[in-house]
Amino acid sequence: MRTTYRVLAWILALEVVVQAAAIAWALFGLTTWIMSGGVLDAAAIESEGTQFDGVVGFMVHGMNGTMIVPAIALLLLIVSFFAKLPRGVAYAGALFLMVVAQVALGIFAHSLPSLGILHGALALAILVTAVLSARLTATPRAAVREPVAMA
C-alpha cells in the first residue's frame, strides 16, 4: 500500500503539471488567434466552426480537473488509511480538501474571475503537498528494537 500511496501522490503532482500545461496551451493558442484577427465573443464560442490552436487545452483542463484529479485525490485518501504512513492520512486528507476547493474555485471563477488568482495559487499548494506526500514513503518505517540484555 505504501507503493500505491507513493504512485498516486506522484500522479497527482504530475496532474497539476498537466493542468498547467493544458491551460497554458489553450491561452497561448487563443492569444495567437486573437492577435491574428480572430474574434472571441459569445457567437464564436457557440459556433462549432471556431477553432484555434490550443482549443483542446481548455477541454483537457476542464475534464481533467473536474474528473481525473478529484478521482486520484479520493483514491489517495482511501489508500492512505491502509498505507500506515506517519501523517499519510493527514496529507491525503489535506490534498482531497484542496482538490475539492480547487474544483469549486474553477467553477465559481467563471462568474467571479478574480477567484482565478486563488485557483492558480492553490494549484501550486496541491503540487507541493502531493510531492511531500510522495516523499513520506521515503522515510523508513520505525525500526523495531530488540530488547537489550542487561548484564
ZIZI-V271887 format. One record per residue. SS is DSSP state (helix for helix, strand for strand, loop for the rest). PSI is psi as a letter, one per 40 degrees, with the letter a starting at -180 (999 if undefined). Layout:
BEGIN
((SS PSI) (SS PSI))
END
This chain:
BEGIN
((loop d) (helix d) (helix d) (helix d) (helix d) (helix d) (helix d) (helix d) (helix d) (helix d) (helix d) (helix d) (helix d) (helix d) (helix d) (helix d) (helix d) (helix d) (helix d) (helix d) (helix d) (helix d) (helix d) (helix d) (helix d) (helix d) (helix d) (helix d) (helix d) (helix d) (helix d) (helix d) (helix d) (helix d) (helix d) (loop e) (loop e) (loop i) (loop h) (loop h) (loop a) (helix d) (helix d) (helix d) (helix d) (helix d) (loop h) (loop e) (loop e) (loop h) (loop i) (loop i) (loop h) (loop e) (helix d) (helix d) (helix d) (helix d) (helix d) (helix d) (helix d) (helix d) (helix d) (helix d) (helix d) (helix e) (helix d) (helix d) (helix d) (helix d) (helix d) (helix d) (helix d) (helix d) (helix d) (helix d) (helix d) (helix d) (helix d) (helix d) (helix d) (helix e) (helix d) (loop f) (loop h) (loop h) (loop e) (helix d) (helix d) (helix d) (helix d) (helix d) (helix d) (helix d) (helix d) (helix d) (helix d) (helix d) (helix d) (helix d) (helix d) (helix d) (helix d) (helix d) (helix d) (helix d) (helix d) (helix d) (loop e) (loop d) (loop d) (loop g) (loop d) (loop e) (helix e) (helix d) (helix d) (helix d) (helix d) (helix d) (helix d) (helix d) (helix d) (helix d) (helix d) (helix d) (helix d) (helix d) (helix d) (helix d) (helix d) (helix d) (helix d) (helix d) (helix e) (helix d) (loop e) (loop d) (loop h) (loop i) (loop i) (loop h) (loop h) (loop h) (loop h) (loop i) (loop h) (loop h) (loop h) (loop h) (loop 999))
END
